[in-house]
Amino acid sequence: MNKGKGCRYGSHRVIEPKGILPQPAIKLDNSIDIYDNEVLIDVSTLNIDSASYTQIRSACGGNADAMKAMISSIVAERGKMQNPVTGSGGMLIGTVREIGAEYPNKKLQIGDRIATLVSLSLTPLKLNAIKKLEPDHDQVDVDAQAIMFESGIFALVPSDLPEKLALAVLDVAGAPAQVDRLVHEGDTVCIIGGGGKSGILCCYQAMKNVGPYGKVIVVEYSEQNAKRIVDMGLATDVIVADATDAIGVYHQVIAITGERGCDVTINNVNVPNTEMTSILITKGQGLIYFFSMATSFTKAALGAEGVGKDIELIVGNGYAKGHSDLALNILRESADIRALFETLYV
């Protein structure tokens, strides 16, 4: 059915409250009759973002059936996969089923396999069934349909990488791309949560950028993940610690850096209350990139003020120009990272 042309940003899909954009909306119209400037996707897999999936798993006690029910309930209520606790979503992979007559990107074809590079928190989603869910893996196989707006960005699934491997990396592609922008030769960098998916990619890019005279310090809660970083040579120093312990981590980091602290701190953790740790270990007029969706930016801003730190605080934007190519190329360049990710995500 022809619905005419909708707003390029998707505001025509907002049911409640009216007058805002899809991401902050409480409920979206997830009907699969597309507007002339939309794309309909048959979805095969949702990659739910780490902060959201961790919260869902915790709330459900790690029970797969309870997690399925919770995810289904969120989508039924909101018309999209947006965790009401974390506010975050994730991304998807699927096949283009229908393209509106006025959709501007004429390179996209029906039948193309694509990964959306916009959040599930703004993507209309009709979830028919969850086919497979494993509590320890944030990729959920589904029978579903989704709508991509005219403003939506996407990547064609590469032919030289397994789909689920590509999806896992594209979900966090913004992080290593920002590291590439922010980290320079000779810098001292700390990556908090360096042993996770986004953290490993950030470590690789940071080591590449700092060169032989810089430092890459990783703070990682899991001893197993920390050992991986050491074994793959993805840091100059690795600290096993709880990143919510701001004073404890601070003392361990400055034992390496001296009182000056780090030039750049990258926060990738998927739990709350690590803002002050990031602030304390970063030098005055240094920079912190909060990629984690578990971050409270109120805590970060007021916390920096409270300890008298003049620091540039950057919100984790999941999109950076060229981010998908950069992230996928890390897999092509590093056999170790590709082998690890294939073990974890394929």
URBEL-V676694 format. One record per residue. BURIAL is I if it has 24 or more other C-alpha atoms within 12 Angstrom, else O. Layout:
BEGIN
BURIAL  BURIAL
END
This chain:
BEGIN
O  O  O  O  I  I  I  I  I  I  I  I  I  I  I  O  O  O  O  O  I  I  I  I  I  I  I  I  I  I  I  I  I  I  I  I  I  I  I  I  I  I  I  I  I  I  I  I  I  I  I  I  I  I  I  I  I  O  O  O  O  O  O  I  O  O  I  I  O  I  I  I  I  I  I  I  I  I  I  I  I  I  I  I  O  I  I  I  I  I  I  I  I  I  I  I  I  I  I  I  O  O  I  O  O  O  O  I  O  O  O  I  I  I  I  I  I  I  I  I  I  I  I  I  I  I  I  O  I  I  O  O  I  O  I  O  I  I  I  I  I  I  I  I  I  I  I  I  I  I  I  I  I  I  I  I  I  I  O  O  I  O  I  I  I  I  I  I  I  I  I  I  I  I  I  I  I  I  I  I  I  I  I  I  I  O  I  I  I  I  I  I  I  I  I  I  I  I  I  I  I  I  I  I  I  I  I  I  I  I  O  O  O  I  I  I  I  I  I  I  I  O  O  O  I  I  O  I  I  I  O  I  I  I  I  I  I  I  I  I  I  I  I  I  I  I  O  O  I  I  O  I  I  I  O  I  I  O  O  O  I  I  I  I  I  I  I  I  I  I  I  I  I  I  I  I  I  I  I  I  I  I  I  I  O  I  I  I  I  I  I  I  I  I  I  I  I  O  O  I  I  O  I  I  O  O  O  O  I  O  I  I  I  I  I  I  I  I  I  I  O  I  I  I  I  I  I  I  I  I  I  O  O  O  O  O  I  I  O  I  I  O  O  O  I  O
END
